[in-house]
Amino acid sequence: MTIHPFIHSLIQTKLDFQPLLLTFKLASITSILLLVIALPIAYWLVFGKFKGRGVVEALIGMPLVLPPSVIGFYLLLAFSPSHWFGALIEDWLGLRLVFSFQGLVIASILYSLPFMVYPIRAGLQSLPASLREASYTLGKSEWQTVVKVLIPNCKPAILTAFVLTFAHTVGEFGVVLMIGGNIPGVTKVASVAIYNEVEALNYPAANAYALVLFAITFIILLLVYSINNRLLRVRQPA
């Protein structure tokens, strides 16, 4: 049985797993931090009473429409030690955000913010107003209502938001390349590794990285949507 030369070369490829591990580390940290940040923002957008809601929503949604290179460029300027923000972070916290993993995390949080906020906001908006009213009638505080009533009833939306954020961070390229560069073990994530291998015409290695990302992302999405479908069936009246 003959094997296609491309498949044979793919099998023979010695894959460096460090960019993959760094990618999933970045995606996990970003998703966890964004969940903590996005929950109060989504609640504020749905139930808060304030002027300028459209401006806030537009700012949150900018990463959905702007090219990653634009966001990466402005973040690169802001994170630079020559800029007041970058200098302030370096002086106070001792962190240099440019070409560092910490910088990748902050950039990923800003770039993936709408992927966490908007699904949770949609989940909160879909809940009947009677849930909050009943909770307040029973003497629950606003905090208790959020934690014990709203969040448990938004599990599908929160799970979807978490996975979309994770998958979006895994697929980042332009922003992470401009902020982090290509430092092995520090900022060289899988998308950058694929780009490097393609530039070097090492297509089997690029294909190996891409296949791993494709397979893992597909499995995660499949599990999430299966769980969400079960949760929705449980919530639906018989």
N, C-alpha and C positions, 0 to 999 in steps of 0.2 A: 504494500500500500504506500503510495507516494504522498508526501506532504508538500503543500504549497510552500515555496521558498519564504514568503512573508510570514506564514504561520510558524514555520520552522525557526526563523530568526526571532520571532516573538517568544517562543518557548525557551530559546537559548539566552534571552535577555536577562541580565542580572540587574534586577530592579533595586534601586535605592529607596527604601521605605521611609527614610527620614522626612522627605517633603510631604508624604501622605500623612504621617503621624502628626507633623506640625500643622497641616491643614485641618485635621479633625480636632486637634487641641484648640486651634484658633476658633473654629466653628462652635465648639462646645462652650468655651468661655464666653464668646460673644452672645450666644443664645441665652445662656443663664443670666448674664448681666442685663441683657435687653428685656428679658421677661420681668425682672424686678423693676426696670425703668418704665416699661411700656404699660404695665397694669394701671398705675395711677394716672398716666397720661391719657389712656383710653377712657378711664372712668371720668376724668375731668372733661374730656371732649364730649362725652355723652350726657353727663348729668350736671356739669358745671354751668354757671350762668356768668358769662363775661362777654365783653365786646372784643372784636377782632378774631373771632373763631376761624374765619376764613383765612386770615393771615397765618395763624398757627398751623392749620391743616395744610396750607400750601407749602410752608417751610418743611413740614414733616415729609410731604410727598415729593419734594424736589429730587431725591435720588431715583425716583421712578422714571423721570423724564430726562434728566441731565445725563450727558455722556460721562462715564466713569473718569475719563481723563480730565474733565473740568473739575469734578469734585476732588480728584487726587491732586490736581495742581494747586488748588486753593488750600487744601489740607497740608500739602507740602510746604507752602509758604507760611501757614500759621504755625506748623510744628517746628519750623527751622529755628535754631538757636539765635539767629539774627532778628527774629520777629519777637515782639514783646510777649506773646503768649508762650511760645516755645522757650524763651529765656526765663519766663516766670516759673514754668513747670520744672525746668532744669535747676533753677536756683532754689526753689522751695522744696521740691521732692527729689531732686537729684536724678531725674529721669530725662533722657534724651529721646524724644518721640520719633525723630527721623531715623530710619534704618534700624529700628528696634522692634521687638515683638510687642512691647507695650503700645507702640505707635500703631501697629497693625490692629490691635484690639480696639483702640479708640476710634480709628478710621472705620473699622468694620461695624462698630456700634452705630456710628452716624450714618453709614451707607445702608445698613440693613434696618434702620429704625421703622420705616413704613411697613415692612414685611411682618413686623411684630405688632405694631400699633393697630393697623387697619383691620386685620381679622378679629382681634379682641374687641375693638370698637363695634364691629358688626355683630359679634356675639352678644354684647351687652345691649345693643339696640334691639335685638330680636326678642329679648326677654319681656314678658308682659309686665306692665307697670304695677300690677296687683302684687307681684312678689315683694317689691320694696315696701309697698303700702302695708301689706300684711305683716312684714317684719317689724316695721316701725310701730304698728298697732300692738304687737306683742311685746313692745318695750325694748327692742334691740336698738343699739346705737348704730350710727352710720358705718363705723368700722366693723362691727359685728355683722351687719347686713352684707357688707362687701365680702367678708371672709367666709361666712357661714351660709349665705344665700346665693349671692350673685356668682362668685367664682365657681362653686360646685355645679351650677347650672350652665356654666360657660366652658365646660371641659373640652368639648369638641373644637370650639373656636381657639382656645388656648393651645391645645395640642397642635392644631393646624398652623397657628402662628409660630410656634416653636420650631416645627419642622421646616416651614418655609424659610425662616430665618437661618436655620442650620444649613439648608441646601443652598441658599443664596450666598452665604459666607463661603461655603466650599467652592462655589463657582466664581468667586471674585478673582479678577485679574488686573484690570487697569489701576484700580485704587491701591491694591496691595503692592503692585510693582512700583508705583510712583513713591509710595510712602516707605516701603520696606526695602526696595531694591532686590538684590539676588544674593543674599548672604546665606550660605549653607548652614543649616541647623538653627538659624535665627529668624530669617524672613523668607527663605526659599520654600514657598508652599507649592502644592502640586500643579496649580495652573501655571505658575512661573516655570516649573520644571518641564512641563509639556512644551511651553514656548521655547525654552532653551534647546530641547531635543529636536524640535521641528527646525529651528535655525541651523542646527548641526546636521540636518538631514538624517537624523537617527529616528526614523519613523517607527520601528518596532518598540523602542523605549517609550516614545510619545504615546503610541497606541496602548501600551501596557498601563501607563498612568491613567489614560483616559478610560480604559476598560474598568479599572478598579474603582474610579470615581463613579462611573456610570452604574456599575453593579451595586455598589453600596448605597448610592442615592436612590436607585430604583427600589431596593429592598426596604429602605426606611420609609419611603413614600407609600409603598404597598402596605406595610404594617400599619402606618398611621391611618390611612383611609379605611382599612379593614376595621380598625378599632373605632374610628369615628362612625362608621356605618352601624356597628353594633350598639354604640351609645345612643345613636339617633333612634334605632329601633326600640330600644328599651324605653326611651322617653315618649314615644308615640303611643297613644291610647289604643288598646286592643279593639 
